[in-house]
């Protein structure tokens, strides 16, 4: 099953902002080096991918993939804060793009906005043989998440968050790295 950042029913407002590996601060000193110890079944048939950039040193490629993952997380958070998914196409692709866009529109239709703060510590844990897909793991720690009325600005509910392991597929598509899928795993 594909997952996106969703409100945790037990807290009534945890928006999980994606992806997977050692919980920590967003200012990680991790190099994101590839150290595979598992695999990701991101479901469904593989999407056609453009050839990955060649001639780029692996260390630089890993930094780029992790930066694009963080860019997705920033755009995701902004989409829920503004009820506008307009920045997502630059950092996400289908099927994830459609899922998140639909959820942002449904939240807007309810007259709500979400504000949350996450810390990230992503790591690349695997990649496809052709280097067109990288798999990222992150412990996404939601420090706090609140739901507000878009009309009045009044807080409806919210509170402290939780932490979950997320796995993400970052795929090279049309000349850019984009997040294609996320899956929420166990608490971290």
HELIX and SHEET records of a PDB file:
HELIX    1   1 UNK A   58  UNK A   82  1                                  25    
HELIX    2   2 UNK A   88  UNK A   90  5                                   3    
HELIX    3   3 UNK A   96  UNK A  109  1                                  14    
SHEET    1   A 3 UNK A 112  UNK A 119  0                                        
SHEET    2   A 3 UNK A 133  UNK A 149 -1                                        
SHEET    3   A 3 UNK A 123  UNK A 127 -1                                        
SHEET    1   B 3 UNK A 112  UNK A 119  0                                        
SHEET    2   B 3 UNK A 133  UNK A 149 -1                                        
SHEET    3   B 3 UNK A 155  UNK A 160 -1                                        
SHEET    1   C 4 UNK A 112  UNK A 119  0                                        
SHEET    2   C 4 UNK A 133  UNK A 149 -1                                        
SHEET    3   C 4 UNK A 163  UNK A 173 -1                                        
SHEET    4   C 4 UNK A 176  UNK A 187 -1                                        
END                                                                             
